[in-house]
């Protein structure tokens, strides 16, 4: 697929696609690097569970690939409609782990005409940092600790104007759910095992990224934004409210305990809960709770801008 025309002046119209373990997302935006502005034209997400079963089988399943390819066909139509000049497709944890990733790469190329970039955990962290902190510079105290809780992995990156330390660890909301949280609701033993796995991963991250140096903890991805929406008492999900929402550490702990005590049916009835997050939100909350405690901060600054925005900026910078 070939892109359309550039915007006027210094603007570029770009399309960024982020394909993770749980979801695939699209951002089409006009970016003006000189003005430092990103004007969003379309932002959308599909829960495709690309990484479903990868932790157990080592392979991307045929149904997961079919769901992902179907979403990409819709995205391709939208990119053409909006005339994006440049397209970048970044894939993360699940496709790094899978032995049949070549099937995924060729399927995306056939549908979008672009190469899949299976980025390292460190590059994933750097893109998340850029997307999350670009608009915070000069407004919130640094250093920033950006934590991106994905389906298969969690990225930690510390820096002020640029990353100085980063680490990706293999705990995410899908991976922990599949590995540890099997009952409905999870048993005390299952929760203890999940907490142990998460604690070990956070400790491994802290060996590389000095978490306690952070003055602002920036939380990214669906687990974090869903907790913010719950804490705000929203009757329907509204990113205008959750973006830069200040989520107290005490609320993270309280919501985590509530979600762990709920059945799947009870979680599904939460007004702001995306259907694709019902099964995995408790594990995501456990990860965030552990991170907040390790960083020693009293709140999370929630961001709707993340790796997707970082990918978009990388196309224009």
C-alpha positions, 0 to 999 in steps of 0.5 A: 500500500502506498501512502497519500500526500503530505500535509501543508507546510511542515506537516506529515500525515502518518499512520502508526499501527501497534500490534501487541499480544492482546490488541492491535491499534491504529493512529492516523495523525497530522504531525508538525515536528516544528510546532511539536503538534500531533493532530489526531484524525483517527484512533481505534483498537481491536482486541484480537488476542494475537498472543493467545496460547503463545506462552503454552504452545510457542506458536501463533494460532490460526484463529488469532492470525485470522482475527489480526488479519481481518482487523488489518484489512479494515485499517488498510481501508481507513489509511487509504481513505485518509491518505497517510503518506507514511505507515509504520507497523510495529509488533511487540511481545507475542510475535517476538516469542512465536516460532511461526512469526514468518506467517504473521509477517507475510500476512501483514505484508500481503494486506498492508504492503508494509514490513512488520518491525518486530521491535526489541523490548528496549525499542518498545520502551523507548517508543512508549516513552516518547509517546507518553512524555512528549506533551508532559515535558516542562509541565510535570516533574521528571524524571518520568517512569513510564510503565506500559502494561501489555498483554505479554510483557511490561516495559519500564523506561526512565528518563526526563527528556529522553530515556536513560534506562529501560527494561522489558519483562515477560509479565503482562495481563494475558500472560499472567492470566493464562499462567496463574489465574484459572479459577472464577474468581481466582483462588488465594493460591493463584493470586499468590503465585501471580504476585510472586511472578510479578514481584520477581519481574519487577525486581528484575526491572528495578535492577536495570531501571532505578524506579525510586529515582522517578518523580512522576509515574506515567501508566500506559495501556488498557489495564491502567486506563480502565482502572482510571475510568473505574476510579472516576466512576464513569458510566461509559469510557471517555478518554478525555477524562482518563487522559492525564487522570491522577490515579491514587496509589490507594485506589490502585490497591483497592480496585485490584482487590475488588477485581480479584474478588469478582467473578467474570460475569461481575467484571463484565458488568462494569460499565467501562470494561471493554469486553476484550479486557474482562478476562485479563483486567485483574492481572493487569491491576496486579502488575500496576499495584506491584509497580506503584509499590516498587516506585514508592509514589502516591499516584499514577499519571494515566496517559492515553498517549503511548507507543502508538503516538511514539511510532507516529512521532518517529515517522515525522521526526 
